[in-house]
């Protein structure tokens, strides 16, 4: 009789029975290694066997077996171990993100050895953290922001910048408007846009509010739109007033102060020219910088002193 090809589910179940339910499990789509806390390539049996023979898998298996008491139910211990491992990975991912530590630092040998020594837990690969734990951590932060905002009226601030790769990145910050307490700003969304114009700013504005209110935009709760006085920001605010009619567009105080400073520079051109010449004298002049430090050791001299120009047109 001709051989019939096994279904994917039966093939995965055969892998689980072959290598043991304490090491391998499956959701019907992919096999998942409980010891290493990651998905395993199941295209061929050889790939699964190769993973089981890796030094990291065997080392973690020994550590896991050695830490399991000989008395009591082994089945209970094997069932609880993956949950503890997942909880550790989640806490590790959350701690690194909140401490501004890059996830790839988990591959640093000193970092891994320290955690393994004092936590007695296998340190997951950074790709595992990104694949399985980054999104739940993000969802947790979004829920915290939603709970903090609650039913309050909100203000929204949008600004764009350019990253190291030259990409345009739009950041959206929100906060509650409550007279009884100070407003806490939250970075709600950061997205890369093809260009900076009123259309992309308006789209980023709406995307951020959809994250805050996934059930539907609360038009009457957006009262303030804070940004710079760039022409595309003003145009975006005018277009958004159709969607959120109660919203008022205002320029942030930093840009207002900058405008005042620019007017002062225009009113005193001689002082402006004098300061510019002083900067030129110290630019690319190590001997003058050294002489200045010897004459005035208590004063600091910026290496790249320049006028910060903010786009206001």
C-alpha positions in Angstrom: 0.0 0.0 0.0 1.3 3.5 -0.7 2.6 5.5 2.2 0.5 8.5 3.3 2.4 11.6 4.4 1.9 12.5 8.0 0.0 15.6 8.8 1.9 18.5 10.4 0.2 18.0 13.7 0.9 14.3 13.9 4.5 14.9 13.0 4.9 17.5 15.8 3.2 15.2 18.2 5.6 12.4 17.3 8.5 14.8 18.0 7.0 15.5 21.5 6.6 11.8 22.3 10.1 11.1 21.0 12.0 13.7 22.9 9.7 13.9 25.9 6.9 16.3 27.0 9.3 17.7 29.6 11.5 19.1 26.9 9.2 19.7 24.0 5.7 21.0 23.5 3.7 22.2 20.5 0.7 24.4 19.8 -0.1 22.5 16.5 1.9 25.0 14.4 5.5 24.9 15.7 7.4 22.9 18.4 8.5 24.8 21.4 11.5 23.9 23.5 10.7 24.3 27.2 14.3 24.1 28.2 15.6 26.8 25.9 12.4 28.8 25.8 12.2 29.2 22.0 10.6 27.8 18.9 12.5 25.0 17.0 12.7 24.5 13.3 10.6 21.4 12.5 11.0 21.1 8.8 13.0 17.9 9.4 13.5 15.6 12.3 17.3 16.3 12.0 16.8 20.0 12.9 15.0 19.1 16.1 17.6 16.5 17.0 20.4 19.0 16.2 18.8 21.5 18.6 18.6 18.9 21.4 22.3 18.1 21.0 23.5 21.7 21.2 25.7 22.5 24.2 23.4 25.3 25.4 20.4 23.0 25.4 22.2 20.3 27.3 23.7 22.7 29.8 20.3 24.2 30.6 18.8 20.7 30.8 21.4 19.7 33.3 20.8 22.8 35.4 17.1 22.3 35.2 17.3 18.7 36.3 19.9 19.4 39.0 17.7 22.1 40.5 14.7 19.8 40.6 14.2 18.0 44.0 14.3 14.2 43.8 11.3 13.9 46.1 7.8 14.9 45.1 6.0 14.8 41.8 8.3 15.3 38.9 5.4 16.1 36.6 4.4 19.1 38.7 8.0 20.4 38.6 8.2 20.1 34.8 4.9 21.8 34.4 5.8 24.8 36.6 9.4 25.3 35.3 8.4 26.8 31.9 6.0 29.2 33.6 8.8 30.4 35.9 11.1 30.7 33.0 8.6 32.8 31.0 8.0 35.0 34.1 11.7 35.5 34.4 12.1 36.4 30.7 9.2 38.8 31.0 10.6 40.5 34.0 14.0 40.7 32.4 12.6 42.3 29.2 10.6 44.8 31.2 13.6 45.7 33.4 15.9 46.2 30.4 13.4 48.4 28.5 12.7 50.5 31.5 16.4 50.9 32.3 17.2 51.8 28.7 19.4 48.7 28.2 19.5 47.3 24.7 18.1 43.8 24.5 21.1 42.6 22.6 23.2 43.1 25.7 21.9 39.7 26.9 24.5 38.2 24.6 27.3 39.8 26.5 29.1 37.0 28.3 29.7 39.0 31.5 26.0 40.0 31.6 24.8 36.4 31.0 27.2 34.9 33.6 26.1 37.4 36.3 22.4 36.7 35.8 22.9 32.9 35.6 25.0 32.9 38.7 22.7 35.0 40.9 19.3 34.1 39.5 19.9 30.4 38.6 17.8 31.0 35.5 18.7 30.5 31.8 19.1 33.9 30.1 17.0 34.0 26.9 18.4 35.1 23.6 17.7 38.7 22.6 15.7 37.5 19.6 13.5 35.5 22.0 12.8 38.6 24.0 11.9 40.6 20.9 9.7 37.8 19.5 7.7 36.8 22.6 8.1 39.4 25.3 8.5 42.8 23.7 4.9 43.1 22.4 3.3 42.1 25.8 5.5 44.6 27.5 4.4 47.3 25.1 0.8 46.4 25.6 1.3 46.6 29.3 2.7 50.2 29.1 -0.2 51.3 26.8 -2.7 49.9 29.3 -1.0 51.9 32.0 -1.2 55.1 30.0 -4.9 54.4 29.2 -5.6 53.9 32.9 -3.7 57.1 33.8 -5.6 59.2 31.3 -8.9 57.7 32.2 -11.8 59.9 31.3 -9.9 63.2 31.5 -9.5 65.8 28.8 -6.2 65.6 27.1 -3.5 67.7 25.4 -1.4 66.4 22.5 2.0 67.4 21.4 3.6 66.4 18.1 7.1 67.0 16.9 9.4 65.5 14.3 13.1 64.8 14.2 15.7 63.0 12.1 17.4 59.9 13.4 20.9 58.7 12.7 19.8 57.1 9.4 18.3 60.3 8.1 14.7 59.0 8.5 11.9 61.4 9.6 10.5 60.3 12.9 7.3 61.8 14.4 6.8 61.6 18.1 3.4 62.1 19.8 3.1 63.0 23.5 -0.1 63.1 25.4 -1.2 64.1 28.9 -4.3 64.7 30.9 -5.8 68.1 31.6 -6.8 68.0 35.3 -6.8 71.1 37.5 -6.3 69.1 40.7 -2.9 67.6 39.8 0.1 68.2 37.5 -0.1 66.6 34.0 2.2 63.7 33.4 3.4 63.5 29.7 3.5 60.1 28.0 5.2 59.3 24.7 2.3 57.5 23.1 3.7 56.8 19.6 6.8 57.2 17.5 6.6 56.4 13.8 8.8 56.8 10.7 7.3 58.9 7.9 8.4 59.3 4.3 8.4 63.1 4.5 7.4 65.9 6.9 4.3 67.7 5.9 0.8 68.5 7.2 -0.6 65.2 5.9 1.9 63.0 7.7 1.6 65.0 10.9 -2.2 64.7 10.9 -1.9 61.0 10.2 0.5 60.5 13.1 -1.9 62.5 15.3 -4.8 60.2 14.5 -2.6 57.1 14.8 -1.6 58.0 18.4 -5.2 58.7 19.4 -6.3 55.4 17.9 -3.7 53.7 20.2 -5.1 55.6 23.2 -8.7 54.9 22.3 -8.9 51.7 20.3 -12.7 51.6 20.6 -13.1 55.0 18.8 -11.8 58.5 18.8 -13.2 60.7 21.6 -13.5 63.9 19.7 -14.7 66.1 22.6 -11.8 65.2 24.9 -8.9 66.6 22.8 -8.6 70.2 23.8 -5.0 71.3 23.1 -2.5 70.7 20.3 1.0 71.9 21.3 3.8 72.1 18.8 6.2 74.5 17.1 5.0 77.2 14.8 6.1 75.6 11.5 3.7 76.1 8.6 3.0 72.4 8.1 2.1 72.1 11.9 -0.4 75.0 11.6 -1.9 73.5 8.4 -2.2 70.1 10.1 -3.9 71.7 13.1 -6.4 73.5 10.8 -7.3 70.2 9.1 -7.6 68.4 12.4 -10.1 70.9 13.8 -12.7 69.4 11.5 -12.2 66.1 13.3 -11.7 67.5 16.8 -13.6 70.9 16.8 -12.8 71.8 20.5 -9.1 71.6 19.9 -7.0 74.8 20.2 -3.5 75.0 18.6 -0.8 76.7 20.7 2.9 77.2 20.3 5.0 75.7 23.1 6.8 78.2 25.4 10.3 77.1 24.3 9.5 78.2 20.7 7.9 81.4 22.0 11.1 82.3 24.0 13.2 81.5 21.0 11.2 84.0 18.9 11.8 86.7 21.6 15.5 85.9 21.5 15.6 86.2 17.8 14.0 89.6 18.0 16.7 90.6 20.6 19.4 89.6 18.2 17.9 91.7 15.5 17.6 94.7 17.8 21.3 94.5 18.8 23.2 93.6 15.6 26.6 94.8 17.0 26.4 92.5 20.0 25.3 89.6 17.7 28.3 90.3 15.4 30.7 90.5 18.4 29.5 87.2 19.8 29.9 85.6 16.3 33.5 86.8 16.0 34.4 85.6 19.5 33.1 82.1 18.5 35.2 82.2 15.2 38.4 83.0 17.2 38.1 79.8 19.2 36.9 77.6 16.4 39.6 75.1 15.3 42.2 77.0 17.4 43.7 74.7 20.0 46.3 77.1 21.1 43.7 79.8 21.9 41.5 77.3 23.7 44.5 76.2 25.8 45.4 79.9 26.6 41.8 80.5 27.6 41.8 77.5 30.0 45.0 78.7 31.6 43.7 82.3 32.1 40.3 81.2 33.3 40.4 77.6 34.6 37.0 77.9 36.3 35.1 78.9 33.1 33.8 76.3 30.6 34.2 76.8 26.9 31.8 74.9 24.6 33.5 73.2 21.7 30.8 73.8 19.2 29.0 77.0 20.3 26.4 77.9 17.7 23.0 79.5 17.4 20.2 76.9 17.6 17.7 77.8 14.8 14.2 76.5 15.1 12.0 76.4 12.0 9.2 78.9 12.6 8.2 79.7 9.0 
